[in-house]
Amino acid sequence: MHSHFGHHGWANLDVVQKLGLKHVVTFYGFDVNQLPQQNSRWRLRYQSLFKEVNFVLCEGPHMAQCLVTLGCPSHKAKVHHLGIRLEQFPFQPREWCPTEPLKVLIAASFREKKGIPDAIAALGCLHQTTPLEITIIGDAGSDKASQKEKRRYFQISSSNMSDPNIHGLSTPCCVLEQAYRHHLFISPSVTASDGDTEGGAPVSIIEAAATGMPVVATRHCDIPEVLSCYPADLLAPEGNIDELLRILRLWTGHPQEWADILRPQRTYIEAEYDAKIQAARLAEVYIQVMNKTSGTATEVSGC
């Protein structure tokens, strides 16, 4: 059995044990940080899960270490990257001329962990020296926390710059279409006050980078694993608006050097985040489980 999300893996333990099944569980984010932080019972439940499970799959080394800290034996925690259908994301490395407005895309749900107010604040400062066209795709959910985050965004936006283009919730096809119309993607994730995190990294970052788009992001969770070809100074600490602004200025100050980063980054994504390759690697995990071998975490190619 392959369970998705840790809490579902725990709920499936009875069936796994009664039927004598092998068991692989993939964790994603909410189940890694927020759930055990909000309810200590899950720390105990995970001990039962980690004892019985064959492998725990994680998006990256940060998530794997979080699970080891929760009690997962290190030999059971394996890095297995998410996969995207690369044929849907042709590589078109962005080019920008400083005489034209910089088109910036934000695409995320209005949740605290997405860091949208930080993005708007940093862009508001950049707007003082660089003409911008900002598009935001996404909206708040019906819950109070999401609605609160939406109000925060509007408060910061109204005091920093002219209104951006807001598209609301859109289909993946529409988001991708907009991505190719923009120069830069910003996604400065943070750890939310309730413990919610990306766990690994937003899929939107993988997709944006695959298209050849510069990504402004933070060192949150496994984002550095996805943006492995970015110099360390192109990723900001969480919640640091000054650093986000510095990174934005690095990109806008050296547009002629964008391709030097974007091309190796695409090559890395082709090697590590291609859905076809990742499916084959998952099959290898299943074979290891059936052969009762333990193995070590998947090696990740660098730039």
FIBA-197029 format. One record per residue: residue in three letters; x, y, z of N, C-alpha, C in turn. Coordinates in steps of 0.05 Angstrom, whole numbers, plus 5000, padded with zeros to 4 digits. Each point is the difference from the previous one (the first is absolute). Layout:
<rs>
ALAXYZXYZXYZ;...
</rs>
This chain:
<rs>
MET501749765000498350245000501850255000;HIS499250204984501350265000498050205011;SER500550105024498350205012501150284995;HIS498250194994500850274996499150175024;PHE501950155012499750155024500449825024;GLY501450105020500749845023497649915016;HIS498050185004497749925016498449784986;HIS499950004974498749784986501649745003;GLY502650034999501749765005499549875026;TRP499750175021499449895027497249875000;ALA498150134988497349894999499849744985;ASN501949954982500049764984501549775013;LEU501250055024501749795012498549745006;ASP497550025009498549765006499649824975;VAL499350134978499649854975502749874991;VAL502150165002502749904992500749765016;GLN499650015026500849795018498249754996;LYS497450044997498249774997500549854974;LEU500750154979500549874974502949934995;GLY501750075019502849944997501350144977;LEU499350264995501050154977502650145007;LYS501650054979502250195002498750284999;HIS501550205012498750265003502150224994;VAL499350184982501550244994498250235005;VAL501150215013498450245006501550254990;THR498650164985501150264991498950225017;PHE501850165012499350245015500150244981;TYR498550225007499950234982500550275014;GLY499250045024500450265012498450055025;PHE497450024996498150045022500449785021;ASP500549754990500249775017502849995014;VAL501950154990502750005012500250195023;ASN499050244997500450215019497550085016;GLN498050094985497650115013498549805017;LEU499649764989498449805014501249925027;PRO502649915000501149935027500450245018;GLN500350244989500350235017497350075014;GLN497849984985497450075011498849785018;ASN500849764995498849775015502249805007;SER500950005025502249835008499449704997;ARG497549934998499449724996501249894974;TRP500450184981501149904974502949935003;ARG501450115019502849925004500149715009;LEU498149925018499949725008499049824978;ARG498050094985499049844978502149954979;TYR501650214995502149964980502149805009;GLN500449975026501949805010499149724991;SER497449955002498949744991500449974970;LEU499550224985500249994971502949954992;PHE501950155012502849974992501149725007;LYS498949885021500949735007499149794980;GLU497650034988498949804982500550054971;VAL500450264992500250064972502749914988;ASN500049944974502449914987501750244992;PHE498750204987501450244992498250245003;VAL501250225007498750265000501250174979;LEU498450104981501050164978499750305006;CYS502050154994500150295006500850164975;GLU499050254999500750164976502950094999;GLY501350015023502850095000501349945027;PRO502550065003501549945024499050155025;HIS499050244997498950145023497749855012;MET498149924983497749855009500949735013;ALA501949874987501049755011501150045028;GLN501550215004501150065027497850065020;CYS498050144992497750055018498749745009;LEU499749814982498849755007501849835018;VAL502650024995501949865018499850125028;THR499850265001499650135026497549915014;LEU497949944985497549905011500249715008;GLY502249874993500349725008500349804978;CYS500050084975500349814978502949914998;PRO500549744999502749914996501250114974;SER502450095001501250144977500149824975;HIS500349735004500249834977497349954987;LYS497850095013497449974987499150264986;ALA501350225005499350264988501550034973;LYS498550004979501350024973499050264986;VAL501950134988499350244983499049904973;HIS497550094994498849934974498750264991;HIS501150134980499050264990497349964987;LEU498450215002497550014984500750024970;GLY498249914983500550024972498050174985;ILE500850144980498250154983500349904971;ARG498050034984500149924972501550214984;LEU502549964997501750214988499350084972;GLU498749824985499150074973498050225000;GLN498750055023498050215002501350275008;PHE502749995004501450245009502450054983;PRO499650084975502350054982501850225012;PHE502649964996501950195011500350254983;GLN499250235011500350254987501350205019;PRO502650005002501450175019499250294996;ARG499250135022499050274998502250204995;GLU499350204985501850234995498550255007;TRP501450195011498750255008501950244994;CYS498850204988501450254995499250215021;PRO501950125013499450195022498350244991;THR499850044974498350234990497049925000;GLU499349755005497249925000499349925029;PRO497450005006499149915027500749715005;LEU500849955024500549725009497449875007;LYS499349794986497449865005500549785021;VAL498650035022500449815023497549855005;LEU500249745004497749835005500249885029;ILE497750015013499549875026497749814995;ALA500449745006497849814997500049825024;ALA498050045018499949845025497350055014;SER499349825017497750045017500750215021;PHE498050145009500550215020500249875028;ARG502249885005500649885026502650115011;GLU500250015026502350135013502649884990;LYS500149744996502649874992500950094973;LYS498350114984500850094973501550264999;GLY499950155022501650255002499350224980;ILE497550004991499250204980500450295010;PRO499350075025500550275009502950084999;ASP501849815005502950064998500750064971;ALA498949854982500550054971499150274992;ILE497650075008498950274993501650225012;ALA500949975025501650215013502650044986;ALA501349784992502650024986499650124973;LEU497949924986499550114973499250305002;GLY498750075022499350285003502550185002;CYS502149895013502550155002501450004972;LEU500049784986501349994974498650184980;HIS497450035004498450174982500950294999;GLN501350095022501050275001502150064980;THR501449794990502250044981499749854974;THR498249805000499649834977497149984993;PRO499250074976497249974992499149705001;LEU497749955013499149735003497249964990;GLU499549764990497249914995499749745015;ILE498350005020499749775018497349864996;THR500149744998497649844997499949805023;ILE497749995013499649815022497849814992;ILE500649745001498049794994499649855026;GLY497550005010499449865025498050155016;ASP499149885021498050135017500049865027;ALA498450115018499849885027497949785000;GLY500449825019497949805005497950115018;SER498149845008497850105017500850015030;ASP502249885007500849995028501050275009;LYS499950055026500750265012503050074995;ALA501749815002502950054997500650104972;SER498849884980500450074972498950284994;GLN497650055011498850274996501750215014;LYS501149945023501850195014502450064983;GLU501149804987502450044983499350174976;LYS497649974990499150174977499850295009;ARG499050055023499850285010502850125004;ARG501949835010502750105003501250084973;TYR499549844980501050064973499050274991;PHE497350045002498950254990501050255015;GLN500449965027501150235015502850084991;ILE501749804995502750054992500050114971;SER498449884983499950074972499150294996;SER498050085015498950274997501950225008;SER501949935017501950205010502750004986;ASN500449814981502649964987500050074971;MET497849954985500250034971497250014989;SER499950064974497449994986499049714999;ASP497449974996498849745001501249814980;PRO500749755009500949804981497649884986;ASN500549844979497949854987499449755016;ILE497549985009499249775017498149824984;HIS500849754996498449824983498349815016;GLY500349995027498549805015501049724995;LEU498449815008500749724995499949944970;SER501949854990500249944972500749704996;THR499649904976500849734994503049994996;PRO501249765003502949974995500850104972;CYS498349954980500650094973500250314998;CYS498250135014500050305000502550105015;VAL500749875022502450085015502449984982;LEU500249774986502349964983500150204977;GLU497850064989499850214979501050265010;GLN499250085024500950255012503049995006;ALA501049775008502949985006501750074977;TYR499249914976501650064976499850304992;ARG498150145011499750284994501550185020;HIS501349885020501350155021503049945000;HIS501550195012502949975001500949855025;LEU498650045022501149905026497749905017;PHE500649795016498149885018501050045029;ILE498250085018500950045028498249835018;SER501349855017498649815018501549975026;PRO499850215018501750005024498749865024;SER499949744999498649845021501250055027;VAL498349975021500850035028498749785016;THR501049965025498649835019497850165012;ALA497549904998497750155011499949985030;SER498550185012499950015030498749755012;ASP498549854984498849765010501749754993;GLY502450054990501849784994499949904971;ASP498150104985499749914972502450084984;THR500949814983502350054982499549884973;GLU501850054982499849874974500949705002;GLY501349935022501049735003502449954983;GLY499550004974502149984980500350274987;ALA498850034977500050254985497550024983;PRO499150254994497650034983500649894972;VAL498149844990500249904972500350244981;SER498750225006500250234982502850104996;ILE501849965019502850084997501349814981;ILE499549745002501149814981499250074972;GLU497450054996498950064974501150264988;ALA500150215017501050264990502949974992;ALA501649875016502849974993500449834975;ALA498249804996500249834977499550164974;THR498350215001499550154977502250204992;GLY501950035019502250204994499550275013;MET498549995022499250255014501850045025;PRO501150235004501450065025498049985023;VAL500849875022498349975023501350145024;VAL498450175013500950135025498649855022;ALA501549875018498949835021501750015025;THR499249855020501449995025501449735004;ARG501449985022501349755007498149815015;HIS497550044998498049855014500049714992;CYS500049825019499749714996501949904977;ASP498949874980501649894979500150174974;ILE499450265002500350174977502850014990;PRO502150015018502749994990500749744985;GLU498649795006500449754986499050024971;VAL497750144996498950044974501750194984;LEU500750235012501650204986503049955006;SER500849764995502749915006502250154985;CYS499350104977502050144983500250305006;TYR498450105019500250285007502250045020;PRO501650224997502050075020498550055027;ALA501449955022498850025026498850285005;ASP501350214988499050275006497650074983;LEU498949814985497550054985497649885014;LEU500349905024497849915016500050155027;ALA497750105007499850185024499249845025;PRO500850105023499049895025496950045001;GLU498649835014497150035002499350275013;GLY498050134988498850245012501850254999;ASN502149994984501950234999499550164975;ILE498550215002499250174977502550144988;ASP501850095017502450134990501649814982;GLU500249755008501549804984498549944974;LEU497449985001498549964976500550234980;LEU500050245011500550244983502849984988;ARG502049925017502749984990500249804977;ILE498649785002500149794980498550104974;LEU497850135004498750124976501850194986;ARG501550155014501950194988502449864986;LEU500849775011502049844987499149904973;TRP497549904999498949914974499850244981;THR498850225009499550224981502650154993;GLY502149975017502550134994501849864981;HIS499349744995501849844982498349824981;PRO498250124985498349834982501649844979;GLN502450104993501649874980501149735011;GLU499949965026501149765012497849805008;TRP497550064994497949825008500449714989;ALA500749984975500249744987502149825013;ASP502050135012502149845013499049845023;ILE497750095012498749855022497749834990;LEU498450124981497649874992500449744984;ARG502149994984500549764984500949765017;PRO502050045018500749775017497749925018;GLN498350195009497849935017498049834985;ARG499550054974498249834984501249724997;THR502649984996501349744997499749845026;TYR500350135022499649875026497249905004;ILE498050164992497249925003499449764982;GLU501250014976499649774982501149745012;ALA502150025015501249765012498649915025;GLU498850195015499049935027497050035004;TYR498650144981497150055005498349934976;ASP501049844982498549904977498249785009;ALA497450034996498049805009500749724991;LYS500949974975500649744989502349875015;ILE502150165004502349895015499349945029;GLN498450175012499349965028498149765003;ALA498449944980498349765001501749754999;ALA502150014984501949774999501449975026;ARG500850225013501449995025498149895022;LEU497450084998498149895020499749704997;ALA500049914975499849714995502449865013;GLU502450134999502349885013499649985030;VAL498750205012499449995029498249765005;TYR497949964984498249785004501549734998;ILE501949984981501649764997501749955025;GLN501250215011501649985024498249905023;VAL497650105002498249925022499349704997;MET499349924976499349724995502349815005;ASN502450104995502449835004501050025028;LYS498650165017500750045028502850115004;THR500750194982502650145003499450275011;SER501950125013499650265012501150234983;GLY502549984992501250214983500450265014;THR500950194986500550275011498450204984;ALA500050255009498550214986501050034972;THR498150084982500750044972502150224997;GLU502049954984502050204995498950214981;VAL500850255004498950224984502350124984;SER499650024974502150124984500150305004;GLY502350124999500350295003500550144974;CYS500650255002500550174976502950014993;
</rs>
